[in-house]
Amino acid sequence: MPLSEKSSQLHIHISMEDRPGILAEALEAVVRHDWNVLDIKQFVFNGLLNLSILLDSDDPRAVEPLRQALKEYGEKAGLKIGIFPWEKGNRPEAPYKHRSVVTLLGANIESAVLMELTQTFAQKGINILRIEQLDYGDQHVIEFVIGTLEVHSSVDVLNALVKFKKKFQVDIAVQDDTLFRRNKRLIVFDADMTFLQCEVIDELGKLAGAGEKMAAITHQAMNGELDFKEALEERVRLLRGLPVEKLDELYERIPLTPGALDLVNILKYLNYKIAIVSGGFQFFIDKLRQKYALDYGFANQLKIENGKVTGELEGEVIDGLSKERILVSLAEKEGFTLKQVVAVGDGANDIHMLARAGLGIAFNAKPIVQKHARASINRSNLELILYFLGYNGKDLQELRELEQRKEHREIHA
């Protein structure tokens, strides 16, 4: 209903120990004095009610009767009721041209962490619009919705938090506050030291008797100190003559990263598409894809002749740019926008992929990778990613229980 030029507006704030019926009782006075409800918000914090109602009336004479009625109701019911004149059209959140969501995750988030984070926001002219605690059990997770009067992006917010991230042992994600933040549909994992808790090529190097040299080259490549393609070809040459049986033996003892299987099962339950895009080898990725029913798997192809590794690769090398192209093509194939894509990786060859995804997560990553990613997790638990997708502790428990019941049904089918 359009507002009259002569209309009056009031902001009513009610607080007390929560119980059923408070809003219904307050609205009796509102309706009796012919006021309209324009906006309403309510939340309960540790059993205490906080209720705000924005009202409008075409009759300026209706202000005082409503004040008196609410005052009497408050005294009778033991409520604290604030009644404030409201300038017509004054909607505090409206001027914010861009909103972001900052998710803070840690085993324990101390008061000093919250103080410094909020001070950083204030220094940069960033206003906090809403705070929600997603979990406070084994994990402490807090979500901030923020905005500024000036146009900014999640990258600008992340840059403002650089010093904060270095100072405190917490994980953090910064995302644009759009409808796609809670509507991700595709997740793309790196394999080695992300989905898997080892560097497969280094393990192969040990089997080939070149472990130390292999690990040194891998370290430089993942830190961005060597060209990935050249480093990969040099390492593959060290594998020349390795029997294919050794690859099979290695696969059987490759450890998944903690939380990987739970995360995959939950995301499949939520109808996500799941891919691994690796700078490692297709031999292992094909087996992982089949065993865990993943949707896609891309990696480098080792050339094998007469049952032995030749020390060469076949086909296109999957490097950083290739990972980015594959991510984009998968999103297009499935009909998703890039804002609906999550990418997770740890090495320099993941930077392009992480930057292109709607949410790029640096997972136990090298410093150069964390510098470029909008989100980081520095603990070995992939299931923590679910908090960055907007799920809270209650949601995760429900999802785990649903997945367990599904597995039970499949076993007894």
Summary of the structure (lengths in Angstrom):
residues: 413
radius of gyration: 27.4
end to end distance: 56.2
largest distance: 95.3
contacts: 1317
relative contact order: 0.11
helix: 42%
strand: 28%
